Amino acid sequence: MKTRIAAWTVSLSIVALSSVANSEPAYPRYGCRPGQDHYPFCDVSLPIEQRVEDLIGRLTLDEKPLLLVARLSPLGNVSRLGVPQYDWGGNCVHGVQSRCGTGSNGETRCPTSFPNPNALGATFNESVWHGMGRVIGRELRSLWKQGVGEEHPPTELPPIGLDCWSPNINIVRDPRWGRNLETASEDPFLLGLFGVAVTQGLQVGEDSRYLQAIVTLKHFIANSLEGSWPGPGGPASYPGTGLCPGGTCTRFTIDPNISAYDLASSYMPAFKTSVVQGGALGVMCSYNSVNGVPSCANKWLLEEKLRKEWGFEGYVTGDSGAVEDIWRTHFYAATEEDSVTFAVRSGTDVQSALWKAGQQPWNTSDASYIRHIPTAVRSSHLSEEAVDTALRHTLTLRFRLGLFDPPEGQVYEQFSPDEVRSDKHVAAAMDAAEQSLVLLKNDVLDGVPVLPIRSGKVAVIGPHAMSRYPLLGNYLGQICPQLNARGTEQYGCVESILEAIGNLSSGAVYAPGLESITSSDSTLFDEALRTAQCADHVVLALGLDTISIEAEGLDRHNITLPEGQLELFRVVLGAGKPVTVVLLNGGIVASEELKQHASAIVEAWYPGFYGARAIAKALLGLTNRWGKLPVTIYDESFTDHFDMLDFDMTKGPGRTYRYFTGKPLWPFGFGLSFTTFALKLVSDKAITVSQSSGKASLLLEIQNSGSMAGDDVVMAFFRPLPGTLPAGCRAALLQKQLFGFRRVSLPVAGSASVEFALTAATLQVHADNGDRVSYAGRYEVILTNGLQSLSVDVEVESVGSPQPVTYERWVPQPNDQPPGFDRQLLSTLRIVQLVTLRVIFDLSVDWSVLGRGSYGQAVLVKERHGGKKCVVKEIDLSRMPAAAQREAQNEVGVLKSLQHPNIVAYFDAFVEATKLYIVMEYADGGDLSASVKKRKADAKHFSEIEALTTFAQCCLALQHVHRKHILHRDLKCQNIFLTLSGVVKLGDFGIAKVLDHTAAEAITMIGTPIYLAPEVCHSKPYGVKADVWSLGVVLYELLALEPPFAGSNIASLINNIVTGTPKPVSTALYGEGLRELLSQMLNKQPQGRPTVEQVLGRAFVRSVAEGLPGYVASPLSGFSGDDVTVLP
């Protein structure tokens, strides 16, 4: 605790100093400002490495973790050294995720928002991706200079930093994944180039001395599951998929078994390319485990692969809460402190901690790095050098950003606030939106294509016709200047599809058809039909959204449209008019019905702020800049053939176009145009390249052979021909692989030459063991625009070397597990959250039920080898009334707040499905009730010293409870537990009440009847003196071996408690002082009873208590206990 206090003394020392024009708080942004620029780390003439070492050497151990926590800003500074706060946690997936800035003329300027990455992938245009990165980098610098906060109303904290948690370059493994909208493709080659382009656009700016900003590639590695999925029970249920603890897989728990082949060929290439070719300087490790090791504790992944093999020179952050998940959900560490130790040792430099409920967004001041790094170092569990290594990685980047150099003279510091949503940036976003749309179908009716719409009345129908927010996707900065009274957005500045078509045409009529995208109510169908009938052309806006169907934390369980939308489609078709369906979605939408019966189909993805305008321009023929599919659109039966929990890419029928052997609705790379293009091969149809140094060029000409200017994309694929690869190897299942693409824009009759370089390395594959290899033999190269294809035969010629030729050896993942690790047991028995306890680090346990109740059971967990034990209370919340559920959950909160030698220790609690599990200390001597019964059966009373020893420990426990302003309310012998060493433990706080304030009183009758105080029986308000009465009953039982009051029924028992007098206890066995105290504690009037403090003040009680571990020598100042009462 002292460590945490010291750390807070540092981190709280900077507050907001001033305000900028837009009223955002301004915090110091640069270090080494005048007055604190005398340190060597401020000397710009020194190498950055030397400056970083000097700064690290000046930090105390308690200060160091403050610089390793994301989203601690505006805290996290070290004021005595002039080191300011810094926010590592900004998002820039398709625009800066911040509040709006203020322009030079005082106008509000909000960050430019591009199409979502799933749409950007469809552009097949590296210049578009680079351009978005550049816009984000420049706007980020401008907004950072203004002190603008992240988009987290109402506080707008933390102030935005210069680090972006993007791009997301996980492959689209499965269309059901809720975050498909965030990533550009299912193809690792395309994703790698996307990562390179965004990285270089964002990181590299006008000033070669400094980084413009920093990307953070996410999520490393194999993150492609969001929701809750019923899971293995074991390999027999879902072979090869890994384990889902507790029978449910989430992104926090899943641990897929992924082959070296799939890791090397599918899951890692985009990250490798982005680091090696793009120079990416940030990586986020993912929530999930892979092959038994959590990503953020995987030294092989973060050190061997990322840094040693790929030459990564940046920083690694955990996803939010991922460090805690190392022990909380993956069972890989015994305690939270151990999870911190594993994370830092393995290369997770920065922790993104979970924020506190009820506090301002992103408040991570309770981060486990802050709480545990100093302790772990001092206890020798973690070396300080490992902490310093993390600081080198992070501080080096801050120095490279120029944040410890004088800002005067830095180019980026001169960026105008008018950079934000400038005309140039708006044009770039609009250009990206126009290139991202994919024309999937365009029927010809009466000799004329349905699209473009040249004339006539247009009816815009459907649940997305007037959508604004759904166009934008997710991870948004403030989009519109206008806010509501709560400080959140209305999105009124976003143009809808209806408005865009109406604004660009002679007008449009409208009918919603459905109240929402998930509605199945047909009430509005008749209006939709009438609207369609009075129009010449129908635009039907359908699709998904990021609120109710797909999102972070929300996967789909089918890949179709909601049934209500399909029914609306059928109704509108009945009007007999051409129907163009426009789809808004992240993951693909499968519908054979739409393909068969719609007149035209436009895949619009989530096209962003300017998406509606881009859609309208395309539909009306004002642009012809269509893209291509960066993913495969499967048919509706996909979910019948693919297990969401199976990460094997090659297993039949094969995932993505690279391995899929079925027939899709539309293949990867497909896309129509309003014009036609002709491809002509200029280079030879058959070429040979050598494995040693051979190189060839593939040259083709593309001509616009139609009647309208337009864009097209030429893609280059290869596939090994039969006999080239060894039979049975995984790579032999490869259908084809993209290795190049070019986008061209051509006027009518215009042409362009497109060239692709080809070497043996271009045609490389991966061996089953993960090696990157080349096989001599025959290959086919396919050059295509998705509609027309050219084929080139390629012979890869051996130079006499044994086959295959290995370009890069795969270093396998070691079986790196903590000692005594038993993952199978943990995964099968979700209840073993007991991994949180050091005492059972062996994790090999035996189970036995201690007792059962109406709503659950208590289970004894015993370490098989060491013999240590714990208790787990399993409570089925679904079977309990609401009040009982609150009591059970209340026990968790109370136990967390109580730490005392005479109170049953709390270790952890968690909810799995409908069950609450509470992990507690095991008292091996049973409970006091059993001990009293045995004494009575043996006719052997407790001696006075025996009774006092037990009683004094109960008093010490209750004293601690009352000092926490907690009323136990169910104190009884059955809730007092014993250890074989004679220690007494008070437990079962299920109906305890944390006192809201000192003037409240309870009026609920709660407790076990024979222990109820008279005021409780009368349903009068009561306070801590009710607990003192119950403790008096316990004392009476210790002395008399029976309760003081009895009755044949509840009514008679209550009457005896209120009016009766208990039999005197033995004067021969017990002294006058003890008997007098007992009488006082059982006084019918609360004011006549002593407080527990006063009980402990009795000399004969104190003399026993003084020798006990829980004894407090001095009474609490000003505390009598009389004013401590409770609300019901």
N, C-alpha and C positions, 0 to 999 in steps of 0.2 A: 504493500500500500504506500509506503514511503516513496518508492520509486515513481509511482503514478503521480503523487503530489508534486514531486520535483519536476516531472515532465510538464505538468500543467502550469507550474509557475513560469516556465519558459514560454509555453505556447499561447498563453493568454496575454502576453505583454504588449501585443500590437492590436490596436483597435482602429476603426475607420478614422481617417484623418481629415478627409475633405469630401466634397461632392463634385461631380462633373455636371455638365449641362443637362443630362437626362436624369439627374437625381439618383443615379446608381452610386453606391458607396465606392470610394476609391481607396485602395490599399497600396502600400509600397510594392512596386513591381520589380525594381532593380536593387541588387545588392551593391555594396561598396560605394554608397552615396557619400557626399561630403560630410566629414566628421567621423566616418567609419571606413575610410578608404586607405588607411595606413597599413593594413595587413598585407603580407606578401601575396595572399590569394587575390588581392585587388590589383596587383602589378601586371598590367597588360603586356609588358615586355617578356614576361616569363611564359614558358610553355604551359598549355592548359593542364597537362598531366601534373606538373609541379604545383600549380595553383590549387588543383583539386586536393592533392595530398596535404598541402598546408592547411586548407580549410578542415579536412577530416581530422587532422591532428589537433585541432582546437576545439572540437566538439566533445562534450561529455557523453558518457554512455547513455544517460537519460535523454539527451538532446538528439541523438542519432536517429532513433525510430520516428521522430517527428518529421523527418525529411523523407520518410519511406512509406507514407500513407497517402493514398489518393483521396481526393475529396475531403481532406481535413481543412483545406482552405475555407475561410480566411484565417484559420489558425495554422499551426505548423511552421511558424517562423522561429528564428533564434535571434532575438532582438539585440542581445549583447554583442553579437558579431555582425549585425546589420544584414542578416540573411532573411529575406522576406518570405512570405507564404508563396506557395505555388500549387496550382490545381493541375493534377495529372489526369483528371477524369472527364474532360470534355468529349462530347461526341460530335462527329462530323461525317456521318454516313453518306449524306447527299446534300450537305450544307451545314454551316456552323449551328450547333444546337445551343443558341444563346438567346437572350432578350435582344430587343432592338437597340440600335445605337441612335445617336443624334448627329445629323448632318451639319455642315458648316453654316447653313442658314437657319438652323434650329429645327429643321424638319426631322420627323422620325424615319429612320432607315433600318429596315429589318433584313436579316441575312438572306442571301439568295438561296432559293431552294431548287435543287435539280430533281429530275426524275429519280425514282428509287433504283438501286443497283440492278435489280432484275430487268428493268427497262434499259438501263445503260448498257448491259451486256448485249442487248439486241441491236445496238448500233454497230457492233463490230468495228469500232473506230477508236484507236488509241489516242488520237488527238482530242476527241471528246472527253475521254477519261482524264487525260493530262490537263485539259482545260478546266475541268471541274476541280481537280486538285489545286490548280493555280488559283482559282477563284476562292476556294476555301482558305488557302494559305494567306492570301492577301486580306480577305475579310477578317480572318481570325486575328491577324496582327492589328488591324484597325480597331476591332471591337475590344481586344485586350488592352490597347492603349487607352480606350475610353473607360475602362473599368467595368465593362458590362458583365452581368452575371449570367450563369447558366440558366436554362429555361426551366426553373423550378419555382413557380409562384407559391406563396406570396413573397418569399424573401429574396429571390433571385440570387441565392448563394449556391455554391461558391462563385466568386468572380472567375470568369473564364480564363484558362491558361493557354499555353501554346502547344498543347499536346492533344492529339485527336485519337479517340478510340475508334479507329476505322483505318482501312476498309475491312469489311468482313469478306474473307476469301475462302470460307468453307465451301466445299462443293455441294451442289444440289443433289444429294444422294437419293432423296425420296421426296416426291411432290407434296406429301402430307406435312412435311416439316413446317412449322409455323413461321420460320424466319427466311423462307426462300426469297422474299422480297428484298432482303438485305444483301444478297450475293448475286454475282453477275452471270453465273453459268453452272452447268453440270460438268463442264470440261475443264480439267486442271490446267491445260495449256492456255486457254483463253483467260482463266482466272489469274494465272501468273502474270500475264501481260497487263491485265487490269490493275493488279497490285503494283506492278512496276510504274505504270503511267500515273496512277494516283499518287504514289509515293514521290516520284520525281517532281510532279507538278506542285505538290504541297510542301515538300521539304526544301526544294532548291528554288531560291528566289533571285532577286536582283543583286543582292550583296553577297559576293562569294566568300566573304570573311565569316559569315554567320549562317546558321540554319534559319530558314523562314519559319518553319514549324516542324512538328514531329508526328509521323503516323504511328499507329499501333495496330498491327495486323492481328485479326482475331477470327476465330477462337482456336488456339493451338492446343490440341489437335482433335480432329474427328468429332466436332460438335455438330450434331444434326438431329437433335431430338429436343422437344420443348415441353410437351404435355405429359400427362400421366398415362402410362400404358401397362396393362396387365402383363406381368412378365414371368420369366421363367419360373418358375419353379425349378428350373434346372435345365441342363442341356438336353434332356429327353424331350422337353416341350418345344424348345427353339434351339436346335443344334447350332453350336458355334457362335451364339450371340452374346455370350457373357452372362453376367448375373445381375438380377434386379432385387436388391435386398427387400424383404417383406412382401415380395410378389408384385411390386409396382416399380416400374422404371420411370425415372424423370431425368432431366438433364443434370440433376445434382447427385444422382445415385448410379447411373448406368456405367457399366464397366465392360465394354465390348471387347471380345477377343478378335483382334485384327491381324491378319497375316502380314508378314514382312513385304510380300508382293503388293498388297493393297495399300499399305502405308507408303511404300516407295513410289508407286505408280499413280495413286489416286488422291490420298489424303495430304501428302506432304509437298508435292511439286509446286503448287502455287505459292506456298510459304517460302520454299527454297528460292524460287525465281525472284520473288519480291525482295528477298534479302540479298541474294548474290548479284542479281542484275540491277535491282532497283535501289539498293542501299537503304532499305527500311531500317529504322532505328528504334522501333518499338514493337513488342509482341505481347499479346494477352494470352496467358494460359487458360484453358477452358475448365468448366466445372467437372466434366466427366473424368473418369479413369480410362485408361487404355491398357489392356493386358495386365491388369492387376495393380496399376500404379496411378494415383491421381495426377493429372497433368501438372498441377502446380507443385507437386513433390517429386517430379520425375527428372532426376539429374541427367539421365541419358537423353531425354528430350531437350532440356533447356541448356545443358552444358555441352554434351558430346555432339549432338546434332547441330543445334542452333549456333553455338559459339565456335566450337572446334572445327567442325566439318564445313560449316557455311560461312564462317568468318564474321558472324554477327557482332556488332560493336555498340549496340544500344541497350535498352532497358527492357525488363520483363515485368508486367503487372499481372496479378491475379484478377480474374473476373470478380465481381462484387460478391463477397462471402465465400469465395472458392477456397481460401486458406482455412477458414473454419470447417469447411466441408471435408477436409482431409481427415478429420477425426469424427465430425458430426454425422456424415452420411456415408463416407467411404471406409470407415473403420480402419484407417491406415496408421493412426497415431493413438496413443493411449490417453492423451490429454490435449487440451487446446494449446498449451505451451509446447508440447511435442510437435503439434502441427505447424506452429510458427518455426520451430527449429528445423523441421524437414523442409519447409518452404524456402527459408533463407539459404540453407545449405545447398539446396537443389538449384537455386538460381532465380527464385521469384523475388525480384528486387523491391517491388512495390506491392503493398497490400491495398486492395480496395475492400474496405470493411463494409459490413452492413450498417445502415443508419438506424438510429433509435426511433422506435415508434412514438408518434406524437410530437416529435421535435421537428425542426426545420429540415427540409429534404437534404439528404446527403451529409447529415451530421455524423461523422465517423470518429468522434473524439474518444469513443470507447474501443478503438481498434485493438485487436489482439497483438499487433506488432508493438504498439505503445505499451501495452500492459505486460507483455511477456519477454520481449527481447532483452531488456536489462536483467531481468531475473534469470533467464536462460544463460546469459553470458556469465553472470556472477556465480551460478551454480555449475559452471563448466559444461553445460549441455550444448552450448553453442559458442563457437569461437568468435571473438570480437573481430577477427580478420574477415570472417564471412560477412559480418555486418558492414565492415568497411568496403568490401568488394561490391556489395549492393550500392553503397553510397558512391563509389567510383562510377558505376554505370549510370546512376541518375544525375549526379552533380556534373559529370562531364557534359551531358547534354544541355544542362542549364547554362554552363559556360559557353558551349558552342552556339547557343541561341543568343549570346551576347548579354546575358542577364546580370553579369558581374563586371561588365565594361561600361564606361560612360555612355549613356544613351545618346548624348549629343553627337551628331555626326553619323549615327547609324541610319542606314537608308530606311529600314523598316519603321523606325521611330518617326519618320517624316510622312508615313502614309496618312492620307487624308481620311477623315470620317466619311467622305463621299465615296470611298471605295466600296462601301457596303451597298449592295443592290444598285450598283452603277449601271448605266445603260449598256455598257460593254458586258457586264456580268449577266444582265438580264438576257441579252442576245445569245450568250453562250448557253444559258439554261434552256431557252426556247429552241435553239438549234439542237440541243441534246434530245429534247422531247420530240421534235419532229422526226429525228432519225431513229427513235426507239420503237415506233409503232410498227406492227407486223400485220400485213394483209394476208389473212389465211384463206379467204375465199372471195371470189368476185364473179358471180354468174353473169352470163350474157343473156339478156332478154330481148327478143325481137331484134337481134343483131347488135345490141348496144350493151356494154357492160353496165351493171348496176351502179358501180362507182367509177368515176366521181359523179356526185349529184350536180347536174348542171342547171336544173330549173325545177319549178313546181313547188308545191307546199310540202314542208317537211314536218312530220309528227315525231316529237322526241318523247319517248315513253320509257317507263321503267324506274325501278327504285334508285338507280344511279343517275337519272336524268338531271336531277337538281343537287347531286352530291357535291360537297365542297371538301370537307375534311378527308373523306375516303380517297380522293385523288392523290393525296399527299403521302400516303404510306405511313411510315413510323420514323422515330428518331428525328423529331422536328425542333428547330428553333422557333422563336416567335415569328409567325407568318404575317400577321396583320397588326397594324399599330393599335387598332381599337380593342380594348379589353372590357370585360364586364365588371360588375361591382366586386366580384371575388378575385379580380386580377387575372382571370383566365380568358382564353380567346373565344371569339365567335366565328372566326374564319369567313367573315362577310366579304373580305377583299378577294377571296378566291372565286374565280369565274367557274360556273358550272358548265356542263356540256350543253344543256339547253340554252343558256345565255350566250355561249360562244357561237353556236350555230345561228341563233337569232341575230347576233351582232354582225355576222359575216354574210348573212343571206337576206332575202326579202322578208324573212320572218319565219317563226316556227310555232307550232301548237304543241300543247303539253298535256300529258296525263301520267300520273305516277304509277298506276297499275297495281302497286303494292305499297303498303305503308312503310315497309322496311325490307331489307334484303333477305331477312329470314322469315318474313311473314308468309303464311299460306292462306290468308283471308282473301276470298275472291270478290269481296264487296266492290272493289274498284275496277273489276275486269270489264264490266259493261261500258263504263266511261272510256277505258283504254281502247276498246273495240270501236266505239263511235269515233274517237279521235283518229284512229288509224284509217277508218273508212273515208274520212273527209280529207285525207292527205294523199299526196302522190308518192311519197316515200316515207318509210318508217325507220327511224333510228331507235333501236331498242337497247337501252343501257342497262346491262346486267353485270353480275360478278360477285365478288367477295368483299370483305372489309377487314381492317386490323383491329376491330373492337370485339366482334362476336364470333368470327369464324377462324381467323388465323392471326397469330401475333406471337411476340416473345412470350413464352410460357403457355402457348396454346397451339397445339397441332390439330390438323384435321383428321378425321377418321374415314373420309371418303374424298374423292377428287372431282366430284360432280357439283353442279349448281344446286342450290336449295330447290326443293321440289316446287315451291310456290312460283319461282321464277320460270321454271320449265312450263308450268301450266299457263303462266302469262304469255309465254312465247307461243304456245299452241293457240291461245285465244286471239292474239294479234295476227297470227298467220291467217286466221279466218277472214280477215278483211280483204284478202286477195291482193295486197300491195307488196312491192318489194320491201323486204325487211333486212336491214343491216344490223347485225348484233355487234355492239361494242362491249368488250369484256374488260373489267377492272379486277385485277387479281395479283397475288404474289406467287403462290404455287399455281401450277397449271390447272385449267378447268377442262375436264373431259366430258364431251357430250357428242355421241354419234348422231343424236337427234338434231342438234344444231348444225352439225356438218352436212347432214343430208337435206335439211329443209330451209335453212336460212339462205337468203339471196347473197349476202356478203357477210364476212366476219372480220372484225378488226381486234387483234390482241393489243390492248393498250397498257397492260401491266398496272402499276401505280405510277402514272406519268408525271406527277408533281404539280407544282404551282401553275405552270404554264401548260399543263397537259390538256385541259379542255380546249384551249385555243389551238393547240397542235392537232388534236383530233378533228376539230371543226375544219381547219384548213385542209387536212388530208381528205376528209369526206367530200368537201366541196371542190376538190381538184385544185386548190390554191398552192398545194405542195405535192411533190411526188418523191418523198425521201424515205421510203419504207426500209425497215430493218429486216433482220432474219432471226429465226428462233435460236436462242442460246441454250435451249433445253428441249427435251423430247416431250411432246404431248401424247401421252399414252391414252388408251381407251379406258372406259369405266371399270373394266375387269382387273385393272392393275392391282387393286387391293386384295384380290383373290389369290394373287401369285407372289406377292412380296410381303414379307414380315418386316414391320417397321423396326424391329429390334435386331435385324440381321444386317451387319455392316460388310458382309462379303459382297464385293462388286461383281464377281464372275459367276456366282451361283445362279443356275438357270431360273428364269429365262434371261438373266443378266441385267445389271443396272446401268442406266444411261445409254446413250447411243453407242458407246464404245463396246458394250457387251450385249446389248439387248437383241434377242433373236426373234422377237415377236414383230407384229405389224402395228406401228403407232398410228394414231389419227393423223398427226403431222410430224415429220421427222426433224431432228436437229438440223438447223441451217435452212429450213424452208422459209419462203416468203415471196409473195407476189408483188407486182408493180403495176402501175397504170400504163407502162410502156413495156416493150420487149427488148431483150438484150441477146446478142449472139456472141458465143465464145469460139475462138479459133486458136488452135495450138500452133505456135510459131516454132518452138523447139522440137527436137526429135521425139517420136513416139516411143522410142526404146533407147534407154541410156544405161551406162555402166558407171558405178562409182567404186572406188577402192576403199577397203577398210583402213588403209594406211593414211592416205592424204587426198583421196579423190574428192573432187567437187564438181558439181554440174549445176546448170541453170535451167529452170523450167519457165519458159516464156510463152505467154498467151496474149491474145488481143481480145478485148471486149468492146463491142460496138452497140450503141443505142440504135436498135433497128426499128423502133416504134415511132410514135407520133407526138411524144411528150418528153420533155427533159426529165431526168430522174437519176436516182442513186441506185447502185447495185453493189453487192458484196461478192467477191470471189474467194472461195475457201479451198485450201489444199489439205487433203487427207492422204494417209497411206494405210495399207494393210498388208501383212505378210501373206504370201500365197501358200497354199497347202504344200507341205514338205519342207518349208524353210525353217520352221521352228520345231523343236522336239515334240512328238505327240504326247499329249497329256499334260503339258505345262500350262500354266494359267494364261500366259501371254498368247497361246495359240487360240484362246477364246476371243481375242480382240477382233471386233468386226471392222473397225477402222479407227484412226486417230488423227485429229486435227494437228497440223504443224505450221500453218500459216493462213493469213487472210488479209485482204486488201479491200477497202471501200473506195469506190470511185463515184464521181458525179459527172454525168455526161449530158450534153445538149442533144437534141435530135440529130441523128446521123454522126454524132461525135464518137470517138473511140479513144481507148487508152491501152497502153501496154502494162501488163502486170507480170512481175518476175518473182520467182521464189528460188532461193538457193537451196541446193540439195547436197548433203553429204551422207556418208554411212551413219554418222551420229544422228542425223535427222530422223532416221528410221530405227532408232534404238528402241529397245523394249526392256522390260525388267524380268530377271530370272525369278523363280519362285522364292529364292532366298533373299530377294531384294536387290541384288546386284544390278547395276545399269550396264546393259550388254548390247553387243551388235552380233547378229547372225548373218553370215554369208548366205546368199540365196536370192530368190526372186520376190519382188514386192510389186504391188500395184499402187500408183499414185493417182488419186482422183482430184481433178480440178473442177469445181462446180460452183454455181451460184444458187444452188438449191433446186434448180429447175432443169438445167442442162448440165451434162457432165462430160468431161474429157478424161480419157484414160491414158496413162503413161506406164510402160513396163520398165521396171528398174531392176538391174542386176547388181547386187552388192558382191563385190569380188574379194575373195580371201587373198591374203598375202602369205599364206602358208602357216599362219598362226593357228593353234588349237581353237576350236570353236566352243563357245562364243568368245569374242574379244571383250574383255571387261574394261569398261571405262571408269567405273567407280564401284568399289566394294561397299557392301552394306554392313555396317557394324550393328549386330543384333542387340536388342534390348535385353539387358541382364535380368535375372530373377532377383531384383533388388527389393527385398522385403525386410521389415524389422524382425528381430529375433523372436522366435516363437509364434510367428504370424500364421493364423489359421483362417484364411479368407473364406473357404468353403463353409465353415461353421457359421461365420458371421453373416454370410449372405443368406444362408438357409434360415437362420434364426435372427430375424430382424430385431428381436428384443435385446440382442446383445449390443445395445448402445453402451453397454458397460465398458466398451473400449475406452470410454472417458476416464476410467480409473486406472491409475498406475498399478494398483494392487492386483489387477487381473491381466496384466500386460501379456501374460502367457496366452490368454484367450481360449484355452482348452478347458471347458467347463462341464459340470454335471448339473442337472436340473431336478428340483423336486418341489411339489406344491405344498406350501405351509398351511394354507387355508383358503377357503372359498366363501364368497359372499354373494349378495343378490346381483351385484353388477360386475363382479370380476374375481380375481384371485391374487394371492401373494405367492411369489415364486422365489425359492432360495436358489441362488446361483453359486456354485462352488468351483473354484479353480481345481482342475483335475490333478495337477502336479504340485502346486504350492499349498493348496488347502485353504486359501483365503476365500471369503464369502461376502456376498451382497444380497440384498433383497430387491426384487422388482415387483411393484404393485401394478397389475394390469387391470385397467378399469374400462369397461365397455360403455362409452358415452352414449351410444345409440339406444341403449336400454334404459337410460336414466331420465327422469323428469328434469326439466330445465334447472330447477333449484338444486338438485343433486349434482348436476353437471357443474354448476357454479361452485359448489362445495369442493368437488374433486379438483377442479382447476385452481381454486383458491389455495388448496394445500400446497400446490407447487410454488405459488408466489410467496406464501408464508415461509416454507422451508428454505427457499433461496435466501431469505433475509436473516435466517437464524444460524449462527455458527457458535456452538458452545459444547464443552466436553460432556454435558449432561443432556444434550438434545441429539436425537438420532440424526446423523449427518446426511445431508442431501447431496447427491452427486450429479444427477441429470434428470431431465424429463423431456419427453417427445411424444408427439401424436402420430400414429400411423393408421391410416384409414379412419376407423371410428374409435380406435382404442387409445387411451392415454396410458403411458408408461412412466412410472416414477421410480427412479433408481436410488436406493437408500442404503445406508449402513445396516449391517446385520448384527443384532445383539444375540449372542449365542447362548444366553442364559434363560431365554424365555421371557415371559412377562410377569409382573408382580402378582397378578391374580392367581396364576398357577402356583407361585411360591407360597402365597398365603393359604391356598387350598391344601397344599402338601403339608404345611405346618399344622393345619387343623386336623388333617387325617392322622398325622403322627402325634397329635396332642402335645406339641412342642412349641411354646410361644417364642417369639423373638425376644431377645434380651433388650434392655433399654438402649445399650450402645449400638446393637444391630439395627434396631428400629430407627434410632437417631441418624445413623449413617445413611440409611436409605432415604429417610425423610429430608435430611439436610441437602442431599443431592437434588431431590425433587424441588426444594425451595430455591436452590441456585438456578435450576433450569427455569422455573417460573419467574424468578427475578429477572432473568435475561429476556424472557418473553414480554413481560410487562414493561421493561425499559425500552423495548422496541415499539411500545404502544400497540401491543397485540393482546387480545383476550383469547385464551385457549378454548373455553366453552365446552370442552368434553374431557376434562381431566378425570381419569379413573384408573384403577389398577390395571385394567386390560391395555391401557395406553402408556403404561410405564414399563419399560423394557430393561432387562438386566444382561450383563455380560458375565462370563464365568470368572472374570477377574474382579467382580464386585462393583463395577461401574453401573450407575443408574442412568437410563436414557429416556427422556420424555419424547413421545412421538405422536403420530396421528393428529395432524392439524387440519383435518378435512373441514371442520366447521369453525375454525378459528376466524377471527375477524380483525383485520388491520384497522386500527382506530383512525377514523377520518379526522377528528379533532377532539380536543379534550372536554368539550361541553356536551357531547352527544351521549345518549344512553340507549341501550338496547331494550326492546320489549318482546323479542321473539323467544319462545320456549324452545331452547336447543340444548341438547345434552342427553346423557344417559340418566334415566329417572332416579335411581338411588343416590346419585351425586348432585341432583339439582338443589340449588339454594332456595330458601323460602321465597325470596323476591322473584325468582324465576317462576316458581310454582304459581305465584299470584299474578303472573304476567305483568309485573311492574318493571320499570326501567332498572337496569343493573349494570355494574361495572366490574372492576377487577376483584372486588370483594366476593363476587360469585365464584371466581376461581379459588379464592382462599377457602371458602366453604368446602368446595370439592376436595381441595387438598386436606382439609380437616377430616373429611370422610375417609380419605386414603389413610391418614394417620390413625384414625380409629380402627380401621381394618388391620393395620399393622399390629396394633396393641391388643385388639379383642378377637382377631381372626374371623370377624364377621362384620357386616355393615351395621351402622348405628340405627338405621331405620328399615323396616320391612312392611309389607302389606300383601294381602291376598290378591289385590288388583291395583291398577294404577291409581284409582281414586283413593283407596285406603292408604296407599304408600304416600301420596301427596299430602293427605291429611296428617299422617304421622310426622312427615318432615316439617310441616307448618306448625303443628301443635304439640307433638310428642317430645319426650325426653329420652335419650339413649341410656342404656344400662351403664353404670360406672365401670371403668376398666380396673384391672387389678391394682390395688394399692401396694401389694407385696412385690410386684414386679416393676412398677413404674413410679418414679418420684413425683412429688407434689408439683414441681415446676412444669413437668411435661403434661401432667393431668390438667393443670390450670390452663396451659396453652391450648390444649385440645378443646377445653370448654369455651375458650374465647373464640377459637376459629369456627366453632359450631353455634355461635350466637345467632339467634333468629334475626337480629337487626344488623344490617350491613355496617352501620356506623360503629357498632360495638365490636366488630372484628378487627384484628390487626392487618396491616398490609404485609406482603411477603418480606419487605425490607425490615419491618418491625419484628417479624418472626425471626429473621436471621440475626437481629440485634440481641435476642435473648442470649445470655451468657452461655447456657448449656448447649444451645444450638450452635452459637458462633464457635465455641471451642472445638466442635466436630467439623464445622464447615471450613475453618481456617486451614485445615490440612488437605483440603480437596482442590483439584486443579481449577475448578470453575469459580472459586471464591473471589469476590471483589472486596478489597480491604475497606474502601471508604464508600459511604452511601452516595447516591447520585445527588449532586447539588440541587437543592430546591425541589426534589422529587419526593412526594409522599405516597403517590399512587391513588390518593382519594379523588383526584380530578381526572383520572384516566377512565373514560367510559367509551361506549361503542354504539355505532348505529346498527340497526338490524340489517 
